[in-house]
Amino acid sequence: MTKIDVCLETVFTSLPVEARLERIAQAGYTAVELWHKECTWNGVDLTGPAKDAKKLKAILDKYGLIVNNMVLNAWDATLGGSLVNPED
Protein backbone atom coordinates (compact mmCIF):
# COMPACT_ATOMS: atom_id res chain seq x y z
CA MET A 1 0.00 0.00 0.00
CA THR A 2 1.27 3.45 -0.87
CA LYS A 3 2.10 5.74 2.05
CA ILE A 4 2.15 9.49 1.76
CA ASP A 5 4.66 11.59 3.67
CA VAL A 6 4.34 15.18 4.82
CA CYS A 7 6.83 17.93 4.09
CA LEU A 8 7.78 19.33 7.48
CA GLU A 9 8.59 22.71 6.01
CA THR A 10 5.10 23.36 4.64
CA VAL A 11 2.89 22.61 7.63
CA PHE A 12 2.47 24.23 11.04
CA THR A 13 5.07 26.83 10.08
CA SER A 14 4.51 28.92 13.20
CA LEU A 15 5.63 26.01 15.40
CA PRO A 16 9.14 24.75 16.20
CA VAL A 17 10.32 21.57 14.46
CA GLU A 18 9.50 19.21 17.35
CA ALA A 19 5.94 20.49 17.63
CA ARG A 20 5.49 20.14 13.87
CA LEU A 21 6.68 16.55 13.99
CA GLU A 22 4.37 15.79 16.90
CA ARG A 23 1.39 17.16 14.98
CA ILE A 24 2.35 15.22 11.86
CA ALA A 25 2.49 11.99 13.87
CA GLN A 26 -0.82 12.80 15.57
CA ALA A 27 -2.37 13.16 12.12
CA GLY A 28 -1.38 9.55 11.40
CA TYR A 29 1.60 10.02 9.14
CA THR A 30 4.71 7.87 9.57
CA ALA A 31 7.15 9.62 7.22
CA VAL A 32 8.29 13.19 6.65
CA GLU A 33 10.45 15.03 4.18
CA LEU A 34 12.68 17.94 5.08
CA TRP A 35 14.35 20.81 3.36
CA HIS A 36 17.90 21.98 4.11
CA LYS A 37 19.73 21.06 7.28
CA GLU A 38 21.06 24.62 7.54
CA CYS A 39 17.66 26.21 8.15
CA THR A 40 13.91 25.71 8.50
CA TRP A 41 11.10 27.29 6.49
CA ASN A 42 9.09 29.50 8.83
CA GLY A 43 6.24 30.26 6.44
CA VAL A 44 7.96 33.34 5.04
CA ASP A 45 11.56 32.43 4.28
CA LEU A 46 14.37 30.02 5.13
CA THR A 47 15.60 31.79 8.26
CA GLY A 48 14.37 29.31 10.85
CA PRO A 49 16.86 27.34 12.94
CA ALA A 50 19.27 24.76 11.55
CA LYS A 51 18.37 21.11 12.04
CA ASP A 52 20.66 19.18 14.41
CA ALA A 53 20.89 15.57 13.19
CA LYS A 54 21.12 13.97 16.65
CA LYS A 55 18.23 15.99 18.06
CA LEU A 56 16.18 15.39 14.94
CA LYS A 57 16.75 11.61 15.16
CA ALA A 58 15.64 11.59 18.80
CA ILE A 59 12.48 13.54 17.97
CA LEU A 60 11.68 11.28 15.01
CA ASP A 61 12.11 8.20 17.20
CA LYS A 62 9.94 9.73 19.92
CA TYR A 63 7.03 10.12 17.50
CA GLY A 64 7.64 6.99 15.41
CA LEU A 65 8.52 8.88 12.24
CA ILE A 66 11.10 8.31 9.52
CA VAL A 67 12.64 10.71 7.02
CA ASN A 68 11.58 9.77 3.51
CA ASN A 69 13.45 12.55 1.73
CA MET A 70 15.73 15.47 2.57
CA VAL A 71 16.90 18.25 0.29
CA LEU A 72 20.62 18.75 0.85
CA ASN A 73 21.27 21.64 -1.49
CA ALA A 74 19.35 24.73 -2.49
CA TRP A 75 17.62 24.95 -5.85
CA ASP A 76 19.35 28.30 -6.38
CA ALA A 77 22.69 27.20 -4.82
CA THR A 78 22.52 29.83 -2.07
CA LEU A 79 22.96 27.12 0.58
CA GLY A 80 25.69 25.24 -1.24
CA GLY A 81 25.60 22.19 -3.42
CA SER A 82 26.12 24.08 -6.65
CA LEU A 83 27.10 21.80 -9.50
CA VAL A 84 29.25 24.52 -11.05
CA ASN A 85 31.02 25.92 -7.96
CA PRO A 86 34.10 23.84 -7.01
CA GLU A 87 33.98 25.23 -3.45
CA ASP A 88 30.73 23.36 -2.85
N, C-alpha and C positions, 0 to 999 in steps of 0.2 A: 504494500500500500504506500502511496506517495505521501510524504510528510512535508509540510510547508514550514519554513523557518520565518523568523521575524528579524528585520534589520533594526538592531538596537538604536542606531542613530536617528531613525525616523519616527520613533514613538516615545511618548512621555518625555519630550525634550526638556521640560522644566525640572525634571528630576535627576538626581545623581545616578551614575551607572548602576550601582547596586539596586537601587529602588526600581529602576527600569527593568532589570533582569528579574527581580521578584515579581513584578506585574506581568511580565511576559510568561513566566512559569505559571502564575495563577490563572492566566488565560488558557492554559493547557498546551502551550508550545513546549517542545523539547530541544529545539535548536535555534541558534541565533547567528546572524552575520554581523560583522563589525567593520567599520571604516578605520582607518589609520590609528596606529598605536600611539602616535605623537599627540593626538588631540581627540576631542569628542564633539560631535555636532550638537549644538545647544538650541537648535531651532532657528538660528539666525546665521551663524557662521561656525567655522571650525576652530573656536577658541576655548572650548571646554578642556578639562584636564586630560593629560596623557593617561594611557591605560597601562597599569603595572601588571605584567604577565602573571606574577605569583598571586597577587591579590585577585586578579580576574579569575584565575583558575579556582581559587578557594570559593569565590562567589558562585561561579558556575556549578561547582560540586554541591554547594549548599542548596541550590535550587534545582538540581538534577538536569542541568542544561549542557549542551555541547556547542562548540563553535563549528558551524557548517562552512563558513567562508569569512575571510578577512582580507580587506584591501591593504596592501603593504606599500603602495606608492600612490601618489596623487595623479589624477588624470591630467593635471596641468604641470606636473613636475615640481610644484612649489614645496612639496614635502620630501623631495628626493625620489630616487628610482627612475630618473630620466634615462631613456635608452641612448641619448646622444651626449650626455655629460659624463666624462670619464671619472669625475669626482664622486659620482653616485655609485 
